[in-house]
Amino acid sequence: MTIRSLLCTAAQVAAGVLVAATLSVSAWAGSFTEAQEKEIGELVKKYLLTNPEILRDAFAELEKRETAAKEKLAKQGISDNADTLYNSKLSFVAGNAEGDISMVEFFDYNCGFCKRAFGDVLAILESDPKLRLVVKEFPILGPGSLFASRAAIASKEQGKYWDFHVALMQSRGSLDEAKVLGIAQKIGLDVDKLRKDMNAPRVNAEIEETYALANKLGVNGTPAFIIDDKLIPGAMGLQALQQQVASVRDSGGCKVC
């Protein structure tokens, strides 16, 4: 929503109020003359200058409506795609695989906010033994991110995905091919096998599934968390994640997770 569009919307609201008070219904229903349009323009201008707070109120109302619309769309998308979201055989599951509440995270290894939020992810897993975490590789920040995700997925063949994931998320600075392979070697991965396994069809399948899922849910940035039927965009902090998990439990448990 731009300032220009907000001004236009506010002007339309003001015009509607003023015109309703000054013109007859028949005149409003028909076309305006040039003189009437000029008069309306002057009235709107005067009204906005006298009541500039209308722009603030209009912005708040539009933001509220836009947020509600996005939440409704996300909830429907989560409901329609719950099985892929929570139970895909391609996605890695951390925490308690049989947990009562599932949390999904979309992330990128080169996302600074994801790395900042990763401490919260580890903390909530440690503090909540009944939480199930579904990991969604969502490389959207360039070739380095894509290479890191492909390598991470390929590491499943050696049974070291979580160790590799943690090491990548805790690494400093941007990740490129050399740095990713260096981290892989450091944690004991067979790098030659890793390179070979990165070309396996299931690697592409997992990433493509996540891209398609993100599109259906309206996820366009990282990190993004989903707890039951609620999308939580951004690094909201440990307390916000814990509160949402508690809210689901208090309301009787998962609706879709």
MIDOSE-1310 file (N, C-alpha, C; in nm, 2 decimals, decimal comma, always signed):
residues 257
mtir	+0,09/-0,12/+0,00/+0,00/+0,00/+0,00/+0,09/+0,12/+0,00; +0,08/+0,21/-0,10/+0,16/+0,33/-0,11/+0,09/+0,45/-0,05; +0,17/+0,55/-0,03/+0,11/+0,68/+0,03/+0,02/+0,74/-0,08; +0,05/+0,72/-0,20/-0,03/+0,78/-0,31/-0,17/+0,71/-0,31
sllc	-0,17/+0,57/-0,29/-0,30/+0,50/-0,29/-0,38/+0,53/-0,17; -0,30/+0,55/-0,05/-0,37/+0,59/+0,07/-0,44/+0,73/+0,05; -0,37/+0,82/-0,01/-0,43/+0,95/-0,03/-0,55/+0,94/-0,12; -0,54/+0,86/-0,22/-0,66/+0,85/-0,31/-0,77/+0,79/-0,24
taaq	-0,75/+0,68/-0,15/-0,85/+0,62/-0,08/-0,92/+0,72/+0,02; -0,83/+0,79/+0,09/-0,88/+0,89/+0,19/-0,96/+1,00/+0,12; -0,92/+1,04/+0,00/-0,99/+1,14/-0,07/-1,13/+1,09/-0,11; -1,13/+0,96/-0,15/-1,26/+0,90/-0,19/-1,35/+0,90/-0,07
vaag	-1,30/+0,86/+0,04/-1,38/+0,85/+0,16/-1,44/+0,99/+0,20; -1,35/+1,09/+0,20/-1,39/+1,22/+0,23/-1,49/+1,28/+0,13; -1,46/+1,24/+0,00/-1,55/+1,29/-0,10/-1,69/+1,23/-0,08; -1,70/+1,10/-0,05/-1,83/+1,04/-0,03/-1,90/+1,11/+0,08
vlva	-1,84/+1,14/+0,19/-1,90/+1,20/+0,31/-1,95/+1,34/+0,27; -1,87/+1,42/+0,21/-1,90/+1,55/+0,17/-2,01/+1,56/+0,06; -1,99/+1,48/-0,04/-2,09/+1,48/-0,15/-2,23/+1,44/-0,10; -2,23/+1,34/-0,01/-2,36/+1,29/+0,04/-2,43/+1,40/+0,12
atls	-2,35/+1,49/+0,18/-2,41/+1,60/+0,26/-2,45/+1,72/+0,17; -2,39/+1,73/+0,05/-2,41/+1,85/-0,02/-2,49/+1,83/-0,15; -2,49/+1,71/-0,20/-2,55/+1,69/-0,33/-2,67/+1,59/-0,31; -2,76/+1,59/-0,40/-2,88/+1,50/-0,39/-2,83/+1,37/-0,44
vsaw	-2,92/+1,26/-0,40/-2,89/+1,13/-0,44/-2,89/+1,11/-0,59; -2,98/+1,18/-0,66/-2,98/+1,17/-0,80/-2,86/+1,23/-0,87; -2,81/+1,33/-0,81/-2,68/+1,39/-0,87/-2,57/+1,30/-0,85; -2,56/+1,24/-0,72/-2,45/+1,14/-0,69/-2,46/+1,02/-0,79
agsf	-2,58/+0,98/-0,82/-2,59/+0,86/-0,90/-2,56/+0,89/-1,05; -2,57/+1,01/-1,09/-2,54/+1,05/-1,23/-2,40/+1,10/-1,25; -2,37/+1,16/-1,36/-2,23/+1,21/-1,39/-2,23/+1,35/-1,33; -2,10/+1,39/-1,29/-2,08/+1,52/-1,24/-2,05/+1,62/-1,35
teaq	-2,09/+1,74/-1,34/-2,05/+1,84/-1,43/-1,90/+1,89/-1,39; -1,84/+1,96/-1,48/-1,71/+2,01/-1,45/-1,70/+2,10/-1,33; -1,81/+2,18/-1,31/-1,81/+2,27/-1,20/-1,83/+2,19/-1,07; -1,91/+2,08/-1,07/-1,93/+2,00/-0,96/-1,80/+1,93/-0,92
ekei	-1,73/+1,87/-1,02/-1,61/+1,80/-0,99/-1,51/+1,90/-0,92; -1,50/+2,02/-0,97/-1,41/+2,12/-0,92/-1,45/+2,15/-0,77; -1,58/+2,17/-0,75/-1,63/+2,19/-0,61/-1,60/+2,08/-0,52; -1,62/+1,96/-0,56/-1,58/+1,84/-0,48/-1,44/+1,84/-0,45
gelv	-1,35/+1,86/-0,55/-1,21/+1,86/-0,53/-1,17/+1,96/-0,42; -1,23/+2,08/-0,43/-1,20/+2,19/-0,33/-1,25/+2,15/-0,19; -1,36/+2,08/-0,18/-1,42/+2,04/-0,05/-1,33/+1,93/+0,01; -1,28/+1,84/-0,07/-1,20/+1,73/-0,03/-1,07/+1,79/+0,03
kkyl	-1,01/+1,88/-0,05/-0,88/+1,94/-0,01/-0,90/+2,01/+0,12; -1,00/+2,09/+0,13/-1,03/+2,16/+0,26/-1,05/+2,07/+0,37; -1,12/+1,96/+0,35/-1,15/+1,86/+0,45/-1,03/+1,80/+0,50; -0,94/+1,75/+0,41/-0,82/+1,69/+0,45/-0,72/+1,78/+0,52
ltnp	-0,72/+1,90/+0,48/-0,63/+2,00/+0,54/-0,68/+2,03/+0,69; -0,81/+2,03/+0,70/-0,87/+2,06/+0,83/-0,86/+1,94/+0,92; -0,87/+1,82/+0,86/-0,87/+1,69/+0,94/-0,76/+1,59/+0,89; -0,64/+1,63/+0,90/-0,53/+1,54/+0,84/-0,52/+1,41/+0,91
eilr	-0,58/+1,39/+1,03/-0,58/+1,26/+1,10/-0,65/+1,16/+1,02; -0,74/+1,20/+0,92/-0,81/+1,10/+0,84/-0,71/+1,01/+0,77; -0,60/+1,06/+0,73/-0,50/+0,98/+0,66/-0,44/+0,87/+0,75; -0,42/+0,91/+0,88/-0,37/+0,81/+0,97/-0,47/+0,70/+1,00
dafa	-0,60/+0,75/+1,01/-0,71/+0,65/+1,04/-0,73/+0,56/+0,92; -0,72/+0,62/+0,80/-0,74/+0,54/+0,68/-0,63/+0,44/+0,66; -0,51/+0,48/+0,69/-0,40/+0,38/+0,68/-0,41/+0,27/+0,78; -0,45/+0,30/+0,91/-0,47/+0,20/+1,01/-0,58/+0,10/+0,97
elek	-0,69/+0,15/+0,91/-0,80/+0,07/+0,87/-0,76/-0,02/+0,75; -0,69/+0,04/+0,66/-0,65/-0,04/+0,54/-0,55/-0,15/+0,58; -0,46/-0,11/+0,67/-0,36/-0,21/+0,72/-0,43/-0,33/+0,79; -0,53/-0,29/+0,87/-0,61/-0,39/+0,94/-0,68/-0,49/+0,85
reta	-0,74/-0,43/+0,74/-0,82/-0,51/+0,65/-0,72/-0,60/+0,57; -0,61/-0,54/+0,53/-0,51/-0,62/+0,45/-0,45/-0,73/+0,53; -0,42/-0,71/+0,66/-0,37/-0,81/+0,75/-0,48/-0,92/+0,76; -0,60/-0,88/+0,78/-0,71/-0,98/+0,80/-0,72/-1,07/+0,67
akek	-0,71/-1,00/+0,56/-0,73/-1,08/+0,43/-0,61/-1,18/+0,41; -0,49/-1,13/+0,45/-0,38/-1,22/+0,44/-0,39/-1,34/+0,53; -0,43/-1,31/+0,65/-0,45/-1,42/+0,75/-0,56/-1,52/+0,71; -0,66/-1,47/+0,65/-0,77/-1,56/+0,60/-0,72/-1,65/+0,49
lakq	-0,64/-1,58/+0,40/-0,59/-1,66/+0,28/-0,49/-1,76/+0,33; -0,40/-1,73/+0,43/-0,30/-1,82/+0,48/-0,37/-1,94/+0,55; -0,48/-1,91/+0,63/-0,55/-2,02/+0,70/-0,61/-2,12/+0,60; -0,67/-2,06/+0,49/-0,73/-2,15/+0,40/-0,62/-2,23/+0,33
gisd	-0,51/-2,17/+0,29/-0,40/-2,24/+0,23/-0,34/-2,35/+0,32; -0,33/-2,32/+0,45/-0,28/-2,42/+0,54/-0,37/-2,54/+0,55; -0,50/-2,51/+0,56/-0,60/-2,61/+0,57/-0,60/-2,70/+0,44; -0,59/-2,64/+0,33/-0,59/-2,71/+0,20/-0,47/-2,79/+0,17
nadt	-0,36/-2,75/+0,24/-0,23/-2,82/+0,21/-0,17/-2,88/+0,33; -0,25/-2,91/+0,43/-0,20/-2,95/+0,56/-0,12/-3,08/+0,55; -0,16/-3,17/+0,47/-0,08/-3,30/+0,46/+0,06/-3,27/+0,41; +0,07/-3,20/+0,31/+0,21/-3,17/+0,26/+0,29/-3,08/+0,35
lyns	+0,22/-2,99/+0,42/+0,29/-2,90/+0,51/+0,34/-2,97/+0,63; +0,26/-3,06/+0,69/+0,30/-3,12/+0,81/+0,35/-3,27/+0,80; +0,32/-3,33/+0,69/+0,35/-3,48/+0,68/+0,43/-3,52/+0,56; +0,48/-3,42/+0,49/+0,56/-3,46/+0,37/+0,67/-3,55/+0,40
klsf	+0,69/-3,66/+0,33/+0,80/-3,75/+0,35/+0,93/-3,69/+0,31; +0,93/-3,58/+0,24/+1,06/-3,52/+0,20/+1,11/-3,42/+0,31; +1,03/-3,38/+0,39/+1,08/-3,28/+0,50/+1,14/-3,35/+0,62; +1,24/-3,29/+0,67/+1,31/-3,34/+0,79/+1,22/-3,30/+0,91
vagn	+1,21/-3,39/+1,01/+1,14/-3,36/+1,13/+1,24/-3,37/+1,25; +1,24/-3,26/+1,33/+1,33/-3,25/+1,45/+1,24/-3,24/+1,57; +1,30/-3,25/+1,69/+1,22/-3,25/+1,81/+1,16/-3,38/+1,83; +1,04/-3,38/+1,88/+0,96/-3,51/+1,91/+0,88/-3,54/+1,79
aegd	+0,92/-3,65/+1,72/+0,84/-3,69/+1,60/+0,70/-3,72/+1,62; +0,67/-3,76/+1,75/+0,53/-3,79/+1,79/+0,47/-3,68/+1,87; +0,52/-3,56/+1,87/+0,47/-3,45/+1,95/+0,33/-3,42/+1,93; +0,27/-3,35/+2,02/+0,13/-3,31/+2,01/+0,11/-3,19/+1,93
ismv	+0,21/-3,10/+1,92/+0,20/-2,98/+1,84/+0,31/-2,98/+1,74; +0,28/-2,94/+1,61/+0,38/-2,93/+1,51/+0,40/-2,79/+1,47; +0,53/-2,75/+1,46/+0,57/-2,62/+1,41/+0,65/-2,63/+1,29; +0,62/-2,56/+1,18/+0,69/-2,56/+1,06/+0,77/-2,43/+1,05
effd	+0,89/-2,45/+0,99/+0,98/-2,33/+0,97/+1,02/-2,33/+0,82; +1,00/-2,22/+0,75/+1,05/-2,20/+0,62/+1,18/-2,11/+0,64; +1,29/-2,14/+0,59/+1,41/-2,07/+0,62/+1,51/-2,07/+0,50; +1,61/-1,98/+0,51/+1,72/-1,97/+0,41/+1,85/-1,96/+0,48
yncg	+1,95/-2,04/+0,44/+2,07/-2,04/+0,52/+2,15/-1,91/+0,51; +2,12/-1,83/+0,42/+2,18/-1,70/+0,41/+2,10/-1,58/+0,46; +1,99/-1,62/+0,53/+1,90/-1,52/+0,59/+1,95/-1,48/+0,73; +1,99/-1,36/+0,75/+2,04/-1,32/+0,88/+1,93/-1,33/+0,99
fckr	+1,81/-1,30/+0,95/+1,70/-1,31/+1,05/+1,67/-1,46/+1,09; +1,69/-1,55/+0,99/+1,67/-1,69/+1,02/+1,78/-1,73/+1,12; +1,90/-1,69/+1,10/+2,01/-1,72/+1,19/+1,98/-1,67/+1,33; +1,93/-1,55/+1,34/+1,90/-1,49/+1,46/+1,79/-1,57/+1,53
afgd	+1,69/-1,61/+1,45/+1,57/-1,69/+1,51/+1,61/-1,83/+1,55; +1,72/-1,88/+1,49/+1,76/-2,02/+1,51/+1,78/-2,05/+1,66; +1,84/-1,95/+1,73/+1,85/-1,97/+1,88/+1,72/-1,99/+1,95; +1,62/-1,92/+1,90/+1,48/-1,94/+1,96/+1,43/-2,08/+1,92
vlai	+1,46/-2,12/+1,80/+1,41/-2,26/+1,76/+1,48/-2,36/+1,85; +1,61/-2,35/+1,87/+1,67/-2,45/+1,96/+1,62/-2,44/+2,10; +1,59/-2,32/+2,14/+1,55/-2,30/+2,28/+1,41/-2,36/+2,30; +1,32/-2,34/+2,21/+1,18/-2,39/+2,22/+1,18/-2,55/+2,21
lesd	+1,27/-2,60/+2,13/+1,28/-2,75/+2,12/+1,33/-2,81/+2,25; +1,43/-2,74/+2,31/+1,48/-2,79/+2,44/+1,38/-2,77/+2,55; +1,30/-2,67/+2,55/+1,21/-2,64/+2,66/+1,08/-2,71/+2,65; +1,05/-2,76/+2,53/+0,92/-2,82/+2,50/+0,94/-2,96/+2,44
pklr	+0,94/-3,07/+2,52/+0,97/-3,20/+2,48/+0,86/-3,26/+2,39; +0,74/-3,19/+2,39/+0,63/-3,24/+2,31/+0,62/-3,17/+2,18; +0,71/-3,09/+2,14/+0,70/-3,01/+2,02/+0,77/-3,08/+1,90; +0,70/-3,08/+1,79/+0,75/-3,14/+1,66/+0,79/-3,03/+1,57
lvvk	+0,91/-3,03/+1,51/+0,95/-2,93/+1,42/+0,97/-2,98/+1,28; +0,90/-2,92/+1,18/+0,91/-2,97/+1,04/+0,99/-2,86/+0,97; +1,10/-2,90/+0,91/+1,20/-2,81/+0,85/+1,17/-2,80/+0,70; +1,15/-2,68/+0,65/+1,13/-2,65/+0,51/+1,24/-2,57/+0,45
efpi	+1,32/-2,64/+0,36/+1,43/-2,57/+0,29/+1,37/-2,48/+0,19; +1,40/-2,35/+0,21/+1,34/-2,24/+0,12/+1,44/-2,15/+0,07; +1,53/-2,19/-0,02/+1,64/-2,10/-0,06/+1,60/-2,00/-0,16; +1,59/-1,87/-0,11/+1,54/-1,76/-0,20/+1,64/-1,65/-0,21
lgpg	+1,76/-1,66/-0,15/+1,85/-1,55/-0,15/+1,97/-1,57/-0,24; +1,95/-1,64/-0,35/+2,06/-1,66/-0,45/+2,13/-1,79/-0,45; +2,23/-1,80/-0,54/+2,30/-1,93/-0,57/+2,36/-1,99/-0,44; +2,42/-1,91/-0,35/+2,48/-1,97/-0,23/+2,38/-2,04/-0,14
slfa	+2,26/-1,98/-0,14/+2,15/-2,04/-0,06/+2,10/-2,17/-0,12; +2,09/-2,17/-0,25/+2,04/-2,29/-0,32/+2,15/-2,40/-0,30; +2,27/-2,37/-0,31/+2,38/-2,47/-0,30/+2,37/-2,53/-0,15; +2,36/-2,44/-0,06/+2,36/-2,48/+0,08/+2,24/-2,58/+0,11
sraa	+2,12/-2,54/+0,06/+2,00/-2,63/+0,07/+2,02/-2,76/+0,01; +2,07/-2,76/-0,11/+2,09/-2,89/-0,18/+2,19/-2,98/-0,11; +2,30/-2,92/-0,05/+2,39/-2,99/+0,02/+2,33/-3,05/+0,15; +2,25/-2,96/+0,22/+2,19/-3,01/+0,34/+2,09/-3,12/+0,32
iask	+2,01/-3,11/+0,21/+1,92/-3,22/+0,18/+2,00/-3,35/+0,15; +2,11/-3,33/+0,07/+2,19/-3,45/+0,03/+2,25/-3,52/+0,15; +2,28/-3,44/+0,26/+2,34/-3,49/+0,38/+2,25/-3,60/+0,45; +2,13/-3,60/+0,42/+2,04/-3,70/+0,48/+2,08/-3,84/+0,44
eqgk	+2,14/-3,86/+0,33/+2,19/-3,99/+0,29/+2,30/-4,04/+0,38; +2,37/-3,95/+0,45/+2,47/-3,99/+0,54/+2,43/-3,98/+0,69; +2,30/-3,95/+0,71/+2,24/-3,94/+0,84/+2,29/-3,83/+0,93; +2,33/-3,72/+0,86/+2,39/-3,61/+0,93/+2,32/-3,47/+0,91
ywdf	+2,19/-3,48/+0,86/+2,12/-3,36/+0,83/+2,12/-3,26/+0,94; +2,07/-3,30/+1,06/+2,05/-3,21/+1,17/+2,18/-3,14/+1,21; +2,29/-3,22/+1,22/+2,42/-3,17/+1,26/+2,46/-3,07/+1,15; +2,44/-3,10/+1,03/+2,48/-3,01/+0,92/+2,40/-2,88/+0,92
hval	+2,27/-2,90/+0,94/+2,18/-2,79/+0,95/+2,21/-2,69/+1,06; +2,24/-2,74/+1,18/+2,28/-2,66/+1,29/+2,41/-2,58/+1,26; +2,51/-2,65/+1,20/+2,64/-2,59/+1,17/+2,62/-2,48/+1,07; +2,54/-2,50/+0,97/+2,51/-2,40/+0,86/+2,44/-2,28/+0,92
mqsr	+2,34/-2,31/+1,01/+2,26/-2,20/+1,07/+2,35/-2,12/+1,16; +2,44/-2,18/+1,23/+2,53/-2,11/+1,32/+2,65/-2,05/+1,26; +2,67/-2,07/+1,13/+2,79/-2,01/+1,07/+2,78/-1,86/+1,05; +2,89/-1,79/+1,05/+2,89/-1,65/+1,04/+2,91/-1,61/+0,89
gsld	+2,85/-1,50/+0,85/+2,86/-1,45/+0,72/+2,79/-1,53/+0,61; +2,80/-1,49/+0,49/+2,73/-1,55/+0,38/+2,79/-1,69/+0,34; +2,71/-1,78/+0,30/+2,75/-1,91/+0,26/+2,76/-1,92/+0,11; +2,88/-1,97/+0,06/+2,90/-2,00/-0,08/+2,94/-2,15/-0,09
eakv	+2,97/-2,19/-0,21/+3,00/-2,33/-0,22/+3,12/-2,38/-0,14; +3,23/-2,30/-0,14/+3,35/-2,34/-0,07/+3,32/-2,35/+0,08; +3,25/-2,25/+0,13/+3,22/-2,25/+0,28/+3,13/-2,36/+0,32; +3,03/-2,39/+0,24/+2,94/-2,50/+0,27/+3,01/-2,63/+0,27
lgia	+3,10/-2,66/+0,17/+3,17/-2,78/+0,17/+3,28/-2,79/+0,28; +3,33/-2,67/+0,32/+3,42/-2,67/+0,44/+3,35/-2,71/+0,56; +3,23/-2,66/+0,58/+3,15/-2,70/+0,70/+3,12/-2,85/+0,70; +3,08/-2,89/+0,58/+3,05/-3,04/+0,56/+3,17/-3,13/+0,60
qkig	+3,28/-3,09/+0,56/+3,40/-3,17/+0,59/+3,43/-3,16/+0,74; +3,41/-3,05/+0,80/+3,44/-3,03/+0,94/+3,35/-3,11/+1,03; +3,22/-3,14/+0,99/+3,13/-3,22/+1,08/+3,14/-3,37/+1,04; +3,23/-3,40/+0,95/+3,25/-3,54/+0,92/+3,18/-3,60/+0,80
ldvd	+3,12/-3,52/+0,72/+3,06/-3,57/+0,60/+3,16/-3,61/+0,49; +3,12/-3,71/+0,42/+3,20/-3,75/+0,30/+3,17/-3,65/+0,19; +3,26/-3,56/+0,16/+3,22/-3,45/+0,06/+3,20/-3,50/-0,08; +3,28/-3,60/-0,12/+3,26/-3,65/-0,25/+3,13/-3,72/-0,27
klrk	+3,09/-3,79/-0,17/+2,95/-3,85/-0,17/+2,84/-3,75/-0,17; +2,87/-3,64/-0,09/+2,77/-3,54/-0,07/+2,75/-3,47/-0,21; +2,86/-3,44/-0,28/+2,85/-3,38/-0,41/+2,76/-3,46/-0,51; +2,79/-3,59/-0,50/+2,71/-3,69/-0,59/+2,57/-3,69/-0,55
dmna	+2,54/-3,70/-0,42/+2,40/-3,71/-0,37/+2,32/-3,58/-0,40; +2,39/-3,46/-0,41/+2,32/-3,34/-0,44/+2,25/-3,34/-0,57; +2,29/-3,43/-0,66/+2,22/-3,44/-0,79/+2,11/-3,54/-0,80; +2,08/-3,60/-0,68/+1,97/-3,69/-0,68/+1,83/-3,62/-0,70
prvn	+1,74/-3,69/-0,77/+1,61/-3,63/-0,80/+1,53/-3,58/-0,67; +1,55/-3,65/-0,56/+1,48/-3,62/-0,44/+1,52/-3,48/-0,39; +1,64/-3,44/-0,42/+1,69/-3,31/-0,37/+1,61/-3,20/-0,44; +1,59/-3,21/-0,57/+1,51/-3,11/-0,65/+1,37/-3,12/-0,61
aeie	+1,32/-3,24/-0,58/+1,18/-3,26/-0,55/+1,14/-3,19/-0,42; +1,23/-3,20/-0,32/+1,21/-3,13/-0,19/+1,20/-2,98/-0,20; +1,30/-2,93/-0,27/+1,30/-2,78/-0,29/+1,18/-2,73/-0,37; +1,15/-2,80/-0,48/+1,03/-2,76/-0,56/+0,90/-2,77/-0,48
etya	+0,89/-2,88/-0,40/+0,77/-2,89/-0,32/+0,76/-2,77/-0,22; +0,87/-2,73/-0,16/+0,86/-2,62/-0,07/+0,83/-2,49/-0,14; +0,89/-2,46/-0,26/+0,85/-2,34/-0,34/+0,70/-2,34/-0,37; +0,65/-2,45/-0,41/+0,51/-2,46/-0,45/+0,42/-2,44/-0,32
lank	+0,46/-2,49/-0,21/+0,38/-2,48/-0,09/+0,39/-2,34/-0,04; +0,50/-2,27/-0,04/+0,52/-2,13/+0,00/+0,43/-2,04/-0,09; +0,42/-2,07/-0,21/+0,34/-1,99/-0,30/+0,19/-2,00/-0,27; +0,15/-2,12/-0,23/+0,01/-2,15/-0,20/-0,03/-2,08/-0,06
lgvn	+0,07/-2,07/+0,03/+0,04/-2,02/+0,16/+0,07/-1,87/+0,17; +0,13/-1,81/+0,06/+0,16/-1,67/+0,07/+0,29/-1,64/+0,15; +0,37/-1,74/+0,16/+0,50/-1,72/+0,23/+0,60/-1,66/+0,12; +0,65/-1,54/+0,14/+0,74/-1,48/+0,05/+0,87/-1,43/+0,11
gtpa	+0,89/-1,47/+0,24/+1,01/-1,42/+0,30/+1,05/-1,52/+0,41; +1,17/-1,50/+0,47/+1,22/-1,59/+0,57/+1,27/-1,51/+0,69; +1,26/-1,57/+0,81/+1,19/-1,70/+0,84/+1,04/-1,68/+0,84; +0,97/-1,79/+0,83/+0,83/-1,79/+0,84/+0,79/-1,92/+0,92
fiid	+0,71/-1,90/+1,02/+0,67/-2,02/+1,10/+0,52/-2,04/+1,09; +0,49/-2,16/+1,09/+0,34/-2,20/+1,10/+0,32/-2,29/+1,21; +0,23/-2,25/+1,30/+0,19/-2,34/+1,41/+0,04/-2,36/+1,40; +0,00/-2,48/+1,38/-0,13/-2,52/+1,35/-0,18/-2,45/+1,23
dkli	-0,28/-2,36/+1,24/-0,34/-2,29/+1,12/-0,30/-2,15/+1,12; -0,19/-2,11/+1,19/-0,15/-1,97/+1,20/-0,01/-1,95/+1,14; +0,00/-1,85/+1,04/+0,13/-1,82/+0,98/+0,19/-1,70/+1,06; +0,31/-1,72/+1,10/+0,39/-1,62/+1,18/+0,51/-1,58/+1,10
pgam	+0,50/-1,46/+1,03/+0,61/-1,42/+0,94/+0,72/-1,35/+1,03; +0,84/-1,38/+0,99/+0,95/-1,30/+1,06/+1,00/-1,37/+1,19; +1,11/-1,31/+1,24/+1,17/-1,36/+1,36/+1,10/-1,29/+1,48; +0,99/-1,35/+1,53/+0,91/-1,29/+1,63/+0,96/-1,31/+1,77
glqa	+1,06/-1,40/+1,79/+1,11/-1,42/+1,92/+1,06/-1,54/+1,99; +1,13/-1,59/+2,09/+1,10/-1,71/+2,16/+0,96/-1,71/+2,23; +0,94/-1,59/+2,29/+0,81/-1,58/+2,37/+0,69/-1,59/+2,28; +0,70/-1,53/+2,16/+0,58/-1,53/+2,07/+0,56/-1,67/+2,02
lqqq	+0,66/-1,75/+1,99/+0,65/-1,89/+1,95/+0,59/-1,97/+2,06; +0,64/-1,95/+2,18/+0,59/-2,03/+2,30/+0,44/-2,00/+2,33; +0,41/-1,87/+2,31/+0,27/-1,83/+2,34/+0,17/-1,89/+2,24; +0,22/-1,90/+2,11/+0,13/-1,96/+2,01/+0,11/-2,11/+2,03
vasv	+0,22/-2,18/+2,07/+0,21/-2,32/+2,10/+0,12/-2,34/+2,21; +0,13/-2,26/+2,32/+0,05/-2,27/+2,44/-0,10/-2,24/+2,40; -0,12/-2,15/+2,31/-0,26/-2,11/+2,27/-0,33/-2,23/+2,20; -0,25/-2,30/+2,12/-0,31/-2,42/+2,05/-0,34/-2,53/+2,15
rdsg	-0,25/-2,55/+2,24/-0,28/-2,65/+2,34/-0,40/-2,62/+2,43; -0,40/-2,49/+2,47/-0,51/-2,45/+2,56/-0,65/-2,45/+2,49; -0,65/-2,44/+2,35/-0,77/-2,44/+2,28/-0,82/-2,58/+2,24; -0,75/-2,68/+2,29/-0,79/-2,82/+2,26/-0,70/-2,90/+2,17
gckv	-0,59/-2,84/+2,13/-0,49/-2,91/+2,04/-0,50/-2,86/+1,89; -0,43/-2,93/+1,81/-0,42/-2,90/+1,67/-0,55/-2,91/+1,60; -0,58/-2,81/+1,51/-0,69/-2,83/+1,42/-0,65/-2,89/+1,29; -0,53/-2,86/+1,24/-0,48/-2,92/+1,12/-0,34/-2,98/+1,13
c	-0,27/-2,95/+1,24/-0,13/-3,01/+1,25/-0,12/-3,14/+1,31
